[in-house]
Amino acid sequence: MNAFTCTKFIKSKLSYTNLNLCEFIKIYKSINQGERISKHVFYFDESFHDQKITVSAEGKVNTRSENALDTYVGIFWGCEEKDLEHNLKLLSDFEKKQKAMFGLKEDHEPKSTTITKSNFKYGIHSFNKNAMSFYKDLFSVISDINPIIQIDCISKTEFFVINAFKDFQIRTPGVDKDAFYYALTKFLIVYGNDDLFRSLRDVHNRETAQHLKDELIFNLDCIMRETEHIKRKEIEHSAYCEIRRILTEADFSINTDSKYDFRYYPNFDGLLLLLSEMGINPENVTVTIDNEEKTYAEAVKYHFADVKQADSAKTIQIRLSDILSGFIGRIMYAMFHDPNNAEDKVSDIAKIGENDLVRKRLLSSAWFDLTEDKFDLYQLIFRELIERHQHYWTIMTRLYNDEIIRFKSLLKYFSHYGSYEEYQRIESSEHSEYCSNLCCKNIMCGYEQL
């Protein structure tokens, strides 16, 4: 599948357990006839990182708070060791310019939060003069460096679902467990509410498991009753009917908890798979990560030449990973929370019919009201984040990957236009409609790969 049409999935056991060395060597040898002998260096940082996923006694989930994003975003960037000195000079020149522009003190370095949150409300449309200069310079430097980039996007809700339902036994014939996990994750992201998460919080015996089962079925019944004849909800309605059937027929012997430690192996599985695809031996790769003990503890389980931790305040390479992961995560956040695009919040599932379920959700037309320089920046970012990185494992997800698909579809949409003049011939509201259609098409394409 074309790398900027649908993102990739780790399926089967790779969805839930990390690759061991034997598995990786088998994959590596099956893909590569030889290997590059050159040494490589990679640098990692992440954004929207929650070390634990917790559910309070009131049913509040920390990853669903106002400033949170369901998607954890991790970024590796790397290059051949022989090119590092030249690349450091490019990054240093970039930072010197930004420090002068933002008036940063000598001991303060540019990072993702240097650009304030308000600049992302409607994507690049909302960028002020400094934000425009910052990201134009950034992606121009990335163009010069031409790094290897590997992106990890993991849904925290899916992580919760897979852990909570790890002992769940599906009795319905012909049901794909991955598709079930995906649909249940999406259901919780869209319609999750305090009562439901309170029931999910602590299932420890048959009685509490039955209560959770009843609560899930009640929530599904409320939603299906209201969406049965809504055209834009047809596929969703069908999926939730299937979930209900699966839950009704299933053995509901599960145990849940009020918190789960986030796991970091998908980051390194993704990097290993990309290295394999590119013919790079991990034993010739040094990985440096931002100071984070749990990520480091996972990294040293893998057979890289060396794994190091570094302070991002003192390591410009780590700051590049921070800025890139922050950019992707903040665009995702703005898309998800756009009032015109977001589904109404659910406070009482029994009154879901009072929500506006009919109106088609679209990004606000402001996203597409662009000056020529902002249109050009979208095209530059598309080239440097997507078009130049066509390897299958450039992006690592698990099962639920709607947010990274939306992000990629947004960038891809602007690339369809050969010039700003061509783009301007269409009204902003129409662009919003067309971009939404592209997103929906690509999300469906991803779902069909499950």
N, C-alpha and C positions, 0 to 999 in steps of 0.2 A: 504494500500500500504506500502511496506517495507520502513522504515524511511530513508534508505540511497539509495533508488532507485529514488524516486520522492519526491520533497518537497511539502509542503502543501499550501492550498489556503484558504483565508477567502472569501467566496462567498456571493452572494446575497447582502442583505443590510449590512452585516458585512464587505463587501469590502470597504464601503464608509463612514460608521458612526461608532462611537465607541459604545461599549457595555454599556448599562446602567445597574444599579444594578439589576433590575428585570430580565433582560435578563440573566445576569450572574448567578443569583441564580437558575433560571430555568435550565440552562446548568449544573450547579454544582450538583443540586439534581438529574438530570437525569442520571448523570454518576456515582455518588458516593452513596453508601449505608451508609457509615460512613465517618469519617474523622480522620486524625492524630491530636492528641492534642498537639504534640510537637511544640515549637515555632521555626520559621525559620528566617534567615536574608538573604537579597539579596542586591547585589551591582550592579550599572549600570553605564556604560559609552558608548560612541559611537565614531565612526570614519567616516570620509568623510561626515561631518555634514555641511549642508548649511541651515541657518535659513530661507533664502528666495530663491525662484527660480525666477530669473529675466531674462527678454529678453530686450536687448538694442534696440534703434531705428534702429541700423544697423543689427539687427537679431542675435546678439551674445547672447548665453545663458550661464550664469555663471557656470552651472553644466556640461557644455561640454568643459570647458577650459582644457588646456594641463595637469594640475595636478589634475583635478577633476575626480571623479568616479560617474557614474550615481546612483550607489547603496549606500544608507545610511545604515551603519552597526551599530546596537546596541547590546550590550551584557549584560545580567544579569547572574551573578553566585551567588549561594546561598548554604547554609548548615544549619543544625540544630544549634540552638543557643548554645547548650551544646558543640558542636565541634569547636566553633569559636576560642577559645584560642589556641587549638592545631594547627589549620590551620594557625593562625597568626604567630605562631612560625615557621612553615614550610616556609611561604612566607618571613618572616624576614631573615631567613637563606639564602634563594634564593637571596634576594636583596643584602645582604652583600657580597656574592660571586661575583655578577655581578658588584657592585660598585668597588670592588677591581680590577676586570678584566679590566673594562673600564676606571679606574682611575678617577671616578666621585668624586667631592667634597662632603663633609659631608652633605651639604644642597641640593644636587642634587640627585634625585632618578631615577632609571631605568624606562623608559616608552617606548611606542611603537616606538618612533622616535630615541631611543638610537641606534637601528639598522638602518643604512643608507639605503636609497632607492635603491642604486646600488646592494645591497644584494638580491633584489627580481627580478631582470631582467628576469631570467629564473627559478624562483622558488627556491627550496632548492639547486639546482645545483650551484647557484650563491653565496650561503652562504660562507663567509670567516670563519676562525677558531673561531673567537669570536661569530659570529652569530650562528654557529653550537652549540657551548657550551651553549649559552643563551637559545636557543629554546629546546635543549635536556633537560637542567635542568628545564626549565619552564614546559614542558609537563610531566616530571617525577614527579614534585611537584603536578601538577594537578592530576596525577594518584594516588598519596598518599591522596590527599584531597577528590577525587571522588565527585566533586561538582554537584549540579543541574545546568545545563546550558540552557539558553534560548536565541536564536539568532533571531534578527529582521533584515530583509533585505528588504528595501523599495526602489523601483525605483522612482527617482525624476521625470523622464520623464513621467512615468505613473501618478504620482501625478499631474503633470501639465495637462496632457490629461484629467483626470477625472474632474478636476476643470474647465478647459476650455470648456469641452463638457457636463457639468452637465445638461444643458437644451436641449441637443440634442435629437431629437425625431426620432427613427428609424421606418421607414414605411415598410421595407421589411419583409414579413412574415417569421417566423421560424428562425430569427437571434437572437443569444444569445449575449446580450450586453457585457457580460464579455469577450467573445471571440473577439468581435469587439474592445474593449479597449486594449486588449492584442496585437492584430495584429497592431493597429494604433501606439501603443507605440513602438513596435519593428521596424516598418517602420521609425519612427522618429529617433530612436537610430542609425539605419543603414544608412539611406539616408537623414536625416535631414540636411538642408542647410540654409544659411542666408536668402535667399529670402523667403523660406517657413516659417521660424520662425518670420520673419518680418510681414508676413501676419497674423500669429497666434497672434501676440503681442497685438493687440488692435482692436477687433471686437465689434463695439458699435451700428451698425444699419444694416438695410437690405443690403445696398450697400456694406459695408465692409465684411459682412457675405458672400455675393455672391462672392466677390473677393477671400476670403479664400477658399471657395468651389471650385472655378475655379482653384486656385493654387494647391490645393491638387490633384484634378483630373489630372491636367497637369503633376505634378510630378509622379503620378501613371502611366500615359500613357507612359511617357518617360522610366520608369523602366520596365514596362511590354513589351514594344516593344523590348528592348534589352535582356530580360531574357527568352523570350518565348521558346527558343529551347536549353536552358542551363540546363543540367540534374540536377546539384546540386541546381538549383533555382526552380525546379518544384513545390514544396510545397509552397514556397514563392510566386511564380507567381500566383498560384491558390488563395492564401489568398488575394493578392492585387487586383485580379479581383473582388473578393467578396466585398472588401472594396469600390472599385470604384462603384459597383452596389448599395451598401448601401448609399453612399454619393449622388449619382445621384437621388435616390428616396426619400431621407430624407428631412424633413423640417429643413432648416438650420437656425433656429432662435436661435442663441447662442450669448453670450457675453463673451469676454475674457479680460484679463488685462495684463499689462507688468510685474507684479510680483505677486507671491503667497507666503504667509507665510507657511512654512512647518508645518505639524501637527504631534503630538507625540502620539496620542492615540493608534496606532497599537502596540507600545512597550508594553503598559500596558494591552491591550486586549490579546496580546500573552502570557504575563506572567500569567494573570488570567486563561486563558484556560489551560495552562500547570499545574498550581496549581490544578485546578479542576480535570484534568486527573489523577494527582498523589494523589488525596484525601487530599490535604492540604488546610485548611481554610485560605483565605487571611486575615481574622481578627486575625490570629496568625502569620502574616508575617510583618516584618519591612523592608522597602525598603530605601536604601540610594543611592542617585544619585550624580554624579559630579555637581559642582555648575553650574547650567544652569536654569535660571528662567522659561523659557517657558516649559521645560521638567518637572520641579517641579510643575508648575501650573496645568499641565495635570495630574500628578501623584496624587495630593491631591484630585482629583475628585473621586478616587477609594477608596474602603473601606478596606485599609490595616490597620494593628494595628498602624503603624506610618510611616510617610514619612519624610526623612531628606535630607538635602544637605550637602555635605562635600567637602573640598578642596583636590583634588587628591594628591597634594604635601605632605599632612599630613595624607593621608588615604591609606594604602597599599592595602586594598581590592578594592578600586576604580582603583588603578593602574593595578590590574590584569585584570579588565574589559577593561581598555584602551589597554593593551598589546594584549589581545585576539581579540578585535574588529579591532585593527590595523593590526594584522597578517592576518586575513581573508580579510580585505579590500585591503591590499597591494598585496596579491596573486591574488585577483580578478582583480586589476588594471593591474598587470603584464600580466595576461592572455589576458585581453581585448586589451592591447596596444602592445602585441607582434607583430612585423611587419609581421611575417609570418602568423599570425592568424587574424589580423585586416583587415576589408574591406577597400578599398581605400576611402579616403575622397572625399566628393562631393563638388565641388566648383561651378559648373554650371550643373544643372540637365539636361539641354538640350544636354549636351555633356557626359552624363553618359556612353555612348557606348565606350568612350575612356578609361574608367576604366577597370581594369582586373577583369571581372565578372566570368570568367570561372574557374580560378585556385581554387582548393579546399583549404580552409583555415584550417591550422593545426598549433598547437603549434610547435615552433621551436624544432628540435630534441635535442637541448641542455638541454631542460627540463628533458629529460629522460637519459641523459648521467651522470650517478650517481655512486659515490663510494659506498661501502657497508654501511658506516656509514650514508650517506645521504639517501640511500634507507631505512635503518632502521628507520630514523627519520620520513619519510613519513608514515611508518607503525605505529609508535608510535602516531603520530598526528591523524591518522585515528581512532585508538582505543579510544583516549581520547576525540576527538571532535565529532565523529560520532557513532562508534560502541557501546559505553557505554551509548548513549543517544537515545534510540529507541522510546521515547514517541512521539505521533503524533504531539504535539504542541511544540516540541523542536525548530522548525524553524517556524517563522511567516513571511509570505510575503503577498502581495496583489495579483495581477494577473500576472504581468510580473516578472518572477523569474529566468530568464536564467542564470544570473551570479552566483547565489548561487548554482544552479544545476551544472554548470561547475566546481565550486570549489569542491563540494562534489564528483562529478564524478572523478576528478583528484585524490583525496585522495582514493576513492574506487578502482580506477584502480590499484594502487600499492598494495592494499590488496589482489588482485587476486593471487599474487605470494607467494608461500609458503616459498621461500628462495631467497636469492640474486643470488645464482648460477642459479636457474631456470629463474630469471629475465634476467640475462646476456646472455642467449641463444638467445635473440631476439635483433635485431639491434635497435638503438635509433630511427631511422626514422620509423620503423615498430611500435614501441611503440606509437609514435605520431599519427599514423594512427588508431591504435586500440583504443587509448584513445579518439580520436575525434569521433569514431563510438559510443562509450559508452555515451559520452556527448550528441550527437545528439539523440540517443535512449531515454535518460532520459528527454531531453527537449521536445521531442514529447509526451512522456508519460505524462509530466506535462500539456502540451497543451490540451491533450485529456480529462483531468480531469475538464477543464473549463465548 
